[in-house]
Amino acid sequence: MTDAKTLWHGRFEGGPAEALQALNDSLPFDRRMYAEDIAGSVAHVTMLGEVGLLGDAEVSAVLDALHEVQAEMEAGSFVFAASDEDIHTAVERRVTELAGAPGAKLHTGRSRNDQVATDLRLWVRGELDSLQELIRTFQRTLLAQADAAGEAYLPGYTHLQQAQPVPLAHHLLAHGWALERDLDRLRDCRRRLDVSPLGAGALAGSSLPIDPERTAALLGFGSVFDNSLDAVSDRDFVAETMFVLALLGVHLSRIGEELILWASTEFGFATLDDGFSTGSSMMPQKKNPDIAELARGKAGRLIGHLGGFLATLKGLPLTYNKDMQEDKEPLFDSVDTIRLTLLALDGMVASTTFVTETMAAQADSPYAAATDLAEYLVAAGMPFRDAHGVVGAIVRKALAGEATMAELVAAEPALGADAVALLAPGAGVRRRISRGGAGLQPLVDQRERFRSLVAAD
């Protein structure tokens, strides 16, 4: 047994076993929430003074101690003790050392259950704000590359088979719109987590005249809990945050996969900057897209965090259970992983050179005009299924070597020489006019809508 003094030492004759303490302690990972813990304590102590549970001198002493602890933490001079099982214990211990007897009143009307829930909500709220800025920055990078692409075009793909030519800008902005949905989910998640649980106590509130609405206001929360049992047991916001980050990670993985393909010799659509590539320890000619591969690989890590945490939550009865301590490590790692991936992938995309000549050469295959030929027939009054059959037969004959696509189109009575112009390089992207479509005309409007979007905070 150890002689460490715990927050519950009065109930027990001896200290916790070393094995218990090693498993139970969360300080190695939750110490990063020190600022949120101190902010919550400042609000709590301020409220205690306002409702008369602490005197003015006591409030002043405790607040001074909390500010001193903040300064020590920021300076890296804070000395943790062996008995500090988590950041909450560490802060309270040091405040009591600095403030004396008033410091022992810091925890009046509060439990670690509502304290931890408050700290974590504050931390997640701040991180979601920070990540929104990184997503916006990446969207602006995609827009800058879309602007630089001009009228360049490449093959669009379905089933990883060349389908129809699309403007490069249109392709880049497709990723930008997916990121906008991620932003919307982050905002929505933030709105739901913006509820203060402080004042719920261990699970049943308090018989003391505390004011949860006041602490919520001091901490900038949008609302206050309605049910104390739910307040201390709710970790929906953690699961939801990890889901939003996992889906964002999936979108970043998709961008990474395309960069990997495009930078390959076989595609040759992109040249990666040396600063965002790696080499081979054995093959001097290699330039590897490691950032893109890590973006792809880390999506699995994010999905795993979400699945693991949901499995932890699924069997828990109300209210607080120690299992819930398992929320922080996967959450912290998810946030850290997404932040690093966004920063690195943003730099990689910003510095990539797109080889538009190679893109165009691939997109100009006459077979890529098959849908345009079918729509040409539809515009002349032919049912689409019939038009599909006519053009499909032409493609089959061309692939069999009977004649070129141009010769077969010219010879087809329903098409003729005028339709051969649809096989010209870039003809498809110049013809499409539907809103949001892969044509140069609708691209102008799309680009401006996206530009207005990313210009907003």
Backbone torsions as a table, in degrees:
resi	resn	phi	psi	omega
1	MET	NA	149.9	176.2
2	THR	-99.4	165.0	178.2
3	ASP	-103.3	19.3	179.2
4	ALA	-65.0	138.3	-179.2
5	LYS	-91.3	116.9	-176.8
6	THR	-97.0	172.8	177.2
7	LEU	-70.5	-14.7	-178.8
8	TRP	-114.4	20.9	-170.4
9	HIS	-61.6	-25.4	-177.6
10	GLY	-64.3	-27.6	-177.7
11	ARG	-81.9	-18.6	-173.7
12	PHE	-116.7	146.9	179.3
13	GLU	-75.9	-36.7	-178.0
14	GLY	-121.6	176.3	178.1
15	GLY	-82.8	171.6	-178.9
16	PRO	-71.1	150.3	174.9
17	ALA	-64.4	151.5	-178.2
18	GLU	-60.6	-38.1	179.7
19	ALA	-65.0	-40.9	177.9
20	LEU	-63.3	-45.2	-177.7
21	GLN	-64.3	-39.4	-179.8
22	ALA	-63.9	-39.6	179.7
23	LEU	-76.3	-35.4	-172.4
24	ASN	-79.0	-34.0	-172.5
25	ASP	-67.5	135.5	179.9
26	SER	-117.2	4.0	-176.4
27	LEU	-55.4	-38.8	-178.3
28	PRO	-56.3	-27.3	-179.8
29	PHE	-114.1	-27.2	-177.2
30	ASP	-89.3	-1.4	177.9
31	ARG	-63.4	-19.7	179.4
32	ARG	-68.6	-11.4	178.7
33	MET	-94.2	20.6	-174.8
34	TYR	-60.1	-40.1	-178.2
35	ALA	-64.6	-40.8	179.0
36	GLU	-68.6	-37.4	179.3
37	ASP	-64.9	-42.0	179.6
38	ILE	-68.1	-41.1	178.3
39	ALA	-60.6	-43.3	178.0
40	GLY	-63.4	-38.5	179.4
41	SER	-69.7	-37.8	177.4
42	VAL	-61.2	-45.6	178.9
43	ALA	-63.5	-42.3	-178.0
44	HIS	-63.9	-45.8	-179.4
45	VAL	-66.3	-40.5	177.1
46	THR	-58.0	-44.7	178.4
47	MET	-64.7	-42.2	179.8
48	LEU	-59.1	-36.9	177.3
49	GLY	-69.0	-40.8	-177.4
50	GLU	-67.0	-31.6	-180.0
51	VAL	-91.7	0.7	175.0
52	GLY	88.9	9.7	178.2
53	LEU	-81.9	-19.1	173.0
54	LEU	-129.5	143.2	176.2
55	GLY	-78.0	165.6	-178.2
56	ASP	-58.0	-42.8	-179.0
57	ALA	-65.7	-37.4	179.2
58	GLU	-67.4	-43.8	177.9
59	VAL	-59.1	-45.7	-178.8
60	SER	-61.5	-43.2	-178.4
61	ALA	-64.9	-42.8	-177.8
62	VAL	-70.7	-41.3	178.9
63	LEU	-63.8	-40.7	177.2
64	ASP	-60.9	-41.0	179.9
65	ALA	-65.7	-41.6	178.6
66	LEU	-62.4	-41.3	177.9
67	HIS	-65.8	-35.0	177.7
68	GLU	-67.1	-41.7	177.4
69	VAL	-61.8	-41.9	178.1
70	GLN	-58.6	-44.9	-179.3
71	ALA	-64.0	-40.4	178.8
72	GLU	-65.2	-41.9	178.9
73	MET	-62.1	-46.1	-177.4
74	GLU	-67.1	-32.4	-179.7
75	ALA	-83.2	-10.9	-178.3
76	GLY	77.7	15.8	-178.0
77	SER	-99.6	-1.9	-179.6
78	PHE	-66.1	131.9	-179.0
79	VAL	-104.7	115.2	178.6
80	PHE	-80.5	146.3	179.1
81	ALA	-103.3	160.0	-179.9
82	ALA	-61.2	-26.9	-178.1
83	SER	-83.0	-3.5	-179.0
84	ASP	-79.5	95.1	-177.4
85	GLU	-79.0	-21.4	177.4
86	ASP	-153.7	176.3	-176.9
87	ILE	-66.5	-29.7	-178.7
88	HIS	-67.8	-43.6	177.0
89	THR	-64.1	-42.5	-178.2
90	ALA	-61.8	-45.5	-179.2
91	VAL	-64.8	-45.9	-178.2
92	GLU	-64.1	-40.9	178.6
93	ARG	-60.1	-47.4	-177.3
94	ARG	-68.0	-37.3	176.6
95	VAL	-61.2	-41.7	179.1
96	THR	-66.1	-37.5	176.2
97	GLU	-62.2	-39.7	-176.1
98	LEU	-81.0	-40.3	-173.6
99	ALA	-95.2	-13.8	-177.8
100	GLY	74.5	-142.3	-174.7
101	ALA	-54.8	-40.9	179.0
102	PRO	-59.7	-28.9	179.9
103	GLY	-62.7	-28.7	179.4
104	ALA	-70.0	-12.9	178.9
105	LYS	-92.8	-0.3	-178.4
106	LEU	-56.9	-35.1	-173.4
107	HIS	-91.4	8.4	-179.7
108	THR	-57.3	126.6	176.5
109	GLY	71.1	17.4	-176.2
110	ARG	-137.7	147.8	174.5
111	SER	-117.4	159.5	173.0
112	ARG	-64.7	-22.5	-179.9
113	ASN	-63.7	-50.8	178.7
114	ASP	-77.1	-25.6	177.7
115	GLN	-66.7	-47.8	179.5
116	VAL	-62.1	-44.7	-179.4
117	ALA	-61.9	-37.5	178.9
118	THR	-67.9	-48.5	179.8
119	ASP	-56.1	-45.2	-175.2
120	LEU	-68.0	-38.9	176.9
121	ARG	-64.2	-41.7	177.5
122	LEU	-61.5	-43.1	-178.0
123	TRP	-65.3	-47.1	-178.5
124	VAL	-63.6	-40.8	180.0
125	ARG	-58.0	-45.6	178.7
126	GLY	-65.4	-39.7	-179.2
127	GLU	-68.3	-38.1	178.4
128	LEU	-64.3	-37.6	176.0
129	ASP	-62.2	-43.7	-178.9
130	SER	-64.9	-42.3	-178.6
131	LEU	-67.9	-32.5	176.7
132	GLN	-59.8	-38.8	178.8
133	GLU	-64.9	-39.5	179.5
134	LEU	-66.8	-38.2	178.0
135	ILE	-65.5	-43.5	177.2
136	ARG	-58.0	-43.3	179.6
137	THR	-60.3	-42.7	179.7
138	PHE	-66.1	-39.3	177.3
139	GLN	-61.0	-40.0	179.6
140	ARG	-67.0	-33.0	175.0
141	THR	-64.9	-44.8	177.7
142	LEU	-61.4	-39.6	178.4
143	LEU	-65.7	-41.3	179.0
144	ALA	-61.4	-42.0	177.8
145	GLN	-68.3	-34.3	177.1
146	ALA	-66.0	-40.1	177.0
147	ASP	-63.3	-42.9	-178.5
148	ALA	-67.9	-24.2	-177.1
149	ALA	-70.8	-22.8	-179.6
150	GLY	58.0	-128.3	-178.8
151	GLU	-98.0	14.0	179.4
152	ALA	-60.4	147.0	-179.2
153	TYR	-140.1	163.5	-177.8
154	LEU	-147.5	170.7	175.5
155	PRO	-69.3	134.3	166.3
156	GLY	-85.0	154.8	-173.2
157	TYR	-126.7	143.2	160.1
158	THR	-130.5	141.9	-176.7
159	HIS	56.9	24.3	-175.8
160	LEU	59.5	24.5	174.1
161	GLN	-112.2	140.6	179.8
162	GLN	-58.7	131.8	-174.9
163	ALA	-116.5	-80.4	178.7
164	GLN	-134.3	149.8	177.3
165	PRO	-69.1	140.7	179.0
166	VAL	-136.1	149.1	175.9
167	PRO	-62.3	141.3	176.8
168	LEU	-58.3	-40.3	179.0
169	ALA	-60.3	-39.7	179.1
170	HIS	-62.1	-41.9	179.7
171	HIS	-65.2	-45.2	-179.3
172	LEU	-64.2	-40.2	-179.0
173	LEU	-70.1	-23.8	175.4
174	ALA	-57.6	-41.6	176.6
175	HIS	-67.7	-35.0	178.6
176	GLY	-63.5	-39.1	178.6
177	TRP	-69.1	-35.7	176.0
178	ALA	-62.7	-40.6	177.6
179	LEU	-64.9	-30.4	177.6
180	GLU	-65.4	-36.6	175.6
181	ARG	-66.4	-37.3	175.8
182	ASP	-61.6	-41.9	177.1
183	LEU	-60.3	-44.4	-179.3
184	ASP	-61.9	-40.4	177.9
185	ARG	-66.4	-38.4	177.1
186	LEU	-62.1	-42.9	179.3
187	ARG	-64.0	-42.2	-179.5
188	ASP	-65.6	-41.5	176.5
189	CYS	-61.9	-42.9	179.2
190	ARG	-61.5	-41.0	-179.9
191	ARG	-60.7	-42.4	-177.9
192	ARG	-72.8	-31.0	-178.5
193	LEU	-83.3	-7.9	-173.8
194	ASP	-79.6	53.0	-179.2
195	VAL	-126.4	127.7	-178.4
196	SER	-82.3	125.5	174.4
197	PRO	-94.4	-1.3	-175.6
198	LEU	-68.5	124.4	-175.4
199	GLY	114.6	-10.6	177.6
200	ALA	-75.3	-15.6	179.8
201	GLY	68.3	-150.0	179.3
202	ALA	-69.2	-39.1	176.9
203	LEU	-170.9	-15.3	-169.3
204	ALA	-125.9	13.9	-177.9
205	GLY	80.7	-149.6	-175.6
206	SER	-148.3	151.4	173.4
207	SER	-84.5	-7.6	177.8
208	LEU	-83.0	155.1	-175.9
209	PRO	-79.9	54.9	179.3
210	ILE	-75.1	165.0	-176.0
211	ASP	-129.2	86.6	-179.7
212	PRO	-58.7	-32.4	179.6
213	GLU	-66.2	-34.3	179.6
214	ARG	-69.1	-45.2	178.8
215	THR	-65.5	-35.5	177.1
216	ALA	-61.4	-43.4	179.5
217	ALA	-65.2	-42.2	-179.7
218	LEU	-63.0	-31.6	-178.8
219	LEU	-92.6	0.4	176.7
220	GLY	76.7	19.4	177.5
221	PHE	-74.3	148.9	-178.9
222	GLY	-77.9	-24.2	-179.9
223	SER	-156.5	177.6	-176.8
224	VAL	-122.6	150.2	-180.0
225	PHE	-58.4	152.2	176.6
226	ASP	-107.7	-18.6	-177.2
227	ASN	-138.3	119.0	-173.9
228	SER	-64.4	-34.6	178.9
229	LEU	-63.6	-46.3	179.3
230	ASP	-66.3	-37.0	-175.1
231	ALA	-60.6	-42.3	-176.6
232	VAL	-86.1	-17.4	-177.7
233	SER	-100.8	-14.0	-175.6
234	ASP	-70.5	120.1	170.0
235	ARG	-128.0	23.3	175.6
236	ASP	-55.4	-40.2	-175.9
237	PHE	-65.0	-29.1	176.6
238	VAL	-71.4	-47.8	179.2
239	ALA	-62.4	-41.6	-178.7
240	GLU	-66.6	-40.4	177.1
241	THR	-60.7	-44.3	-179.9
242	MET	-67.3	-32.8	174.8
243	PHE	-65.3	-48.2	-179.2
244	VAL	-59.4	-41.6	179.9
245	LEU	-70.4	-35.1	178.0
246	ALA	-65.5	-42.1	179.4
247	LEU	-68.9	-39.0	173.1
248	LEU	-59.1	-42.2	177.8
249	GLY	-62.1	-35.8	176.8
250	VAL	-64.5	-41.0	177.8
251	HIS	-65.6	-39.6	177.0
252	LEU	-67.6	-34.4	177.1
253	SER	-62.7	-39.4	180.0
254	ARG	-65.5	-40.7	175.6
255	ILE	-61.6	-44.1	179.1
256	GLY	-60.2	-43.2	-179.9
257	GLU	-60.8	-41.6	-179.9
258	GLU	-67.5	-39.4	177.7
259	LEU	-63.4	-38.0	177.2
260	ILE	-60.2	-47.3	179.5
261	LEU	-65.6	-48.4	-175.2
262	TRP	-64.3	-31.3	-179.3
263	ALA	-83.3	-6.5	-179.9
264	SER	-72.5	157.2	177.2
265	THR	-60.4	-35.9	-176.8
266	GLU	-65.3	-39.0	176.4
267	PHE	-86.7	-56.5	179.8
268	GLY	67.0	28.0	-178.0
269	PHE	-87.0	-16.9	-173.9
270	ALA	-145.6	146.3	173.8
271	THR	-116.9	123.4	-176.4
272	LEU	-85.4	144.9	176.7
273	ASP	-69.9	144.5	-178.8
274	ASP	-59.4	-34.9	-177.3
275	GLY	-69.3	-16.6	-179.6
276	PHE	-120.2	30.0	176.7
277	SER	-136.3	168.1	174.6
278	THR	-127.6	166.9	178.2
279	GLY	-110.3	-174.8	179.5
280	SER	-105.3	143.4	178.0
281	SER	-73.5	-13.3	-176.5
282	MET	-123.0	-33.6	-172.9
283	MET	-108.6	103.8	-172.5
284	PRO	-61.4	-23.0	-174.9
285	GLN	-81.5	-9.5	-169.0
286	LYS	-77.6	144.1	166.9
287	LYS	-133.5	111.7	-170.4
288	ASN	-103.8	140.3	-179.8
289	PRO	-87.4	58.9	-173.1
290	ASP	-59.2	-38.0	-179.7
291	ILE	-60.7	-46.2	179.2
292	ALA	-63.0	-38.1	179.3
293	GLU	-68.7	-38.4	178.2
294	LEU	-69.2	-36.5	175.3
295	ALA	-60.6	-39.8	178.2
296	ARG	-68.1	-43.4	-177.3
297	GLY	-70.6	-37.1	-175.8
298	LYS	-72.3	-16.7	174.5
299	ALA	-60.1	-38.4	177.6
300	GLY	-63.7	-36.9	177.7
301	ARG	-63.1	-44.2	-179.3
302	LEU	-65.3	-41.9	177.6
303	ILE	-62.8	-39.6	179.1
304	GLY	-63.8	-40.7	177.3
305	HIS	-59.3	-45.1	-179.3
306	LEU	-63.3	-49.3	-179.2
307	GLY	-61.1	-41.6	-179.9
308	GLY	-63.9	-41.6	-177.8
309	PHE	-70.9	-38.2	176.6
310	LEU	-61.9	-37.2	177.2
311	ALA	-65.4	-34.3	177.2
312	THR	-66.2	-40.6	-175.6
313	LEU	-75.6	-27.6	-162.9
314	LYS	-61.1	-27.4	-175.7
315	GLY	-111.1	13.8	-174.0
316	LEU	-84.9	129.2	172.7
317	PRO	-80.3	163.4	173.4
318	LEU	-67.3	142.8	4.1
319	THR	-114.7	-91.2	-179.3
320	TYR	-78.7	136.8	172.4
321	ASN	-133.7	148.4	-175.9
322	LYS	-62.9	-20.9	175.3
323	ASP	-51.9	-32.1	-174.2
324	MET	-67.9	-12.6	172.9
325	GLN	-63.4	-19.3	179.3
326	GLU	-76.0	4.6	178.0
327	ASP	-75.9	-30.4	-166.4
328	LYS	-78.9	-45.8	-176.3
329	GLU	-60.5	-49.1	177.1
330	PRO	-66.2	-34.9	178.4
331	LEU	-65.4	-49.4	-179.8
332	PHE	-59.6	-43.4	-178.3
333	ASP	-67.9	-36.1	177.8
334	SER	-62.0	-45.6	179.2
335	VAL	-63.2	-46.7	-179.1
336	ASP	-62.4	-41.8	-178.3
337	THR	-64.2	-45.8	179.7
338	ILE	-64.5	-41.1	-179.0
339	ARG	-61.3	-48.6	-179.7
340	LEU	-63.9	-40.3	-178.8
341	THR	-66.2	-43.8	177.9
342	LEU	-60.0	-46.7	-178.3
343	LEU	-62.1	-46.6	-176.4
344	ALA	-69.9	-42.7	-178.3
345	LEU	-69.2	-34.9	176.0
346	ASP	-60.7	-45.8	178.3
347	GLY	-64.2	-37.4	-179.7
348	MET	-66.1	-46.2	-179.8
349	VAL	-66.4	-42.3	-178.6
350	ALA	-60.8	-32.3	-175.5
351	SER	-98.4	-0.4	-179.3
352	THR	-76.1	138.5	173.6
353	THR	-102.8	123.6	-179.7
354	PHE	-90.4	130.7	-177.4
355	VAL	-90.0	84.5	-171.4
356	THR	-69.3	-25.7	178.2
357	GLU	-64.8	-43.5	178.8
358	THR	-67.0	-40.5	177.6
359	MET	-57.9	-48.6	-178.0
360	ALA	-63.6	-40.1	-179.4
361	ALA	-60.2	-37.9	178.4
362	GLN	-74.7	-38.3	-176.9
363	ALA	-72.8	-20.6	-175.6
364	ASP	-84.4	9.0	173.7
365	SER	-56.0	132.7	-179.5
366	PRO	-60.2	-25.7	180.0
367	TYR	-67.0	-24.7	179.7
368	ALA	-67.9	-14.2	-179.7
369	ALA	-91.2	6.5	-174.2
370	ALA	-59.2	-44.4	-179.8
371	THR	-66.1	-37.2	178.0
372	ASP	-64.6	-37.1	176.8
373	LEU	-64.2	-42.4	179.1
374	ALA	-63.7	-41.3	179.6
375	GLU	-68.8	-29.3	174.6
376	TYR	-60.9	-43.0	178.3
377	LEU	-68.4	-38.8	178.1
378	VAL	-62.0	-42.9	178.8
379	ALA	-61.3	-26.3	178.8
380	ALA	-86.5	-0.9	174.9
381	GLY	110.9	-1.1	-178.8
382	MET	-81.6	136.4	174.3
383	PRO	-56.6	144.7	-174.2
384	PHE	-60.0	-41.5	-177.9
385	ARG	-63.0	-36.2	176.6
386	ASP	-68.1	-41.8	179.3
387	ALA	-63.0	-39.4	177.6
388	HIS	-59.4	-42.1	-179.7
389	GLY	-66.8	-40.8	179.4
390	VAL	-61.8	-48.6	-177.2
391	VAL	-70.5	-36.9	177.6
392	GLY	-59.6	-38.8	178.5
393	ALA	-66.1	-38.2	178.0
394	ILE	-64.1	-43.7	179.7
395	VAL	-62.3	-42.4	-179.6
396	ARG	-61.4	-43.3	-179.9
397	LYS	-67.1	-38.5	179.6
398	ALA	-65.4	-42.9	179.3
399	LEU	-65.8	-28.3	178.3
400	ALA	-80.2	-6.1	177.1
401	GLY	86.2	14.2	-178.9
402	GLU	-68.7	-34.7	178.0
403	ALA	-171.7	173.8	176.7
404	THR	-77.8	162.3	176.9
405	MET	-56.9	-44.0	-177.1
406	ALA	-62.5	-41.8	-179.9
407	GLU	-66.2	-41.6	-179.0
408	LEU	-68.8	-38.6	177.5
409	VAL	-64.5	-44.5	-179.7
410	ALA	-62.8	-33.6	-177.7
411	ALA	-82.3	-16.3	-179.1
412	GLU	-75.7	119.5	-176.8
413	PRO	-55.6	-37.3	-177.5
414	ALA	-74.6	-13.4	-178.6
415	LEU	-111.6	-81.1	177.4
416	GLY	88.4	-173.3	-172.4
417	ALA	-62.4	-34.9	-178.5
418	ASP	-62.0	-35.4	-177.6
419	ALA	-72.7	-18.4	179.0
420	VAL	-60.5	-28.4	179.5
421	ALA	-61.0	-22.8	178.7
422	LEU	-68.4	-16.9	179.2
423	LEU	-86.4	-5.4	-177.7
424	ALA	-66.4	150.3	179.3
425	PRO	-54.5	129.1	176.4
426	GLY	75.2	3.3	-176.6
427	ALA	-61.9	-40.1	-176.0
428	GLY	-61.7	-46.6	-176.4
429	VAL	-70.7	-18.8	177.3
430	ARG	-85.6	-18.5	-176.2
431	ARG	-90.1	-27.1	-172.6
432	ARG	-73.0	132.6	-173.7
433	ILE	-128.1	-6.5	-174.8
434	SER	-72.4	147.2	-177.6
435	ARG	-56.2	130.9	178.8
436	GLY	76.6	1.7	-177.7
437	GLY	-80.0	171.2	-176.4
438	ALA	-88.4	57.6	176.8
439	GLY	-124.6	158.8	-177.9
440	LEU	-68.1	-33.3	-179.5
441	GLN	-68.7	-53.2	177.8
442	PRO	-67.3	-21.9	178.7
443	LEU	-63.0	-33.6	179.6
444	VAL	-60.0	-48.3	179.7
445	ASP	-66.8	-41.9	180.0
446	GLN	-60.8	-43.9	-177.7
447	ARG	-61.0	-39.7	-179.0
448	GLU	-71.7	-36.4	175.4
449	ARG	-62.6	-42.0	-179.8
450	PHE	-69.2	-37.7	179.6
451	ARG	-62.0	-42.5	178.5
452	SER	-64.4	-36.8	-179.6
453	LEU	-63.0	-50.2	-174.2
454	VAL	-79.8	-10.7	176.1
455	ALA	-77.4	-19.8	-179.1
456	ALA	-82.2	152.2	176.2
457	ASP	-76.7	NA	NA
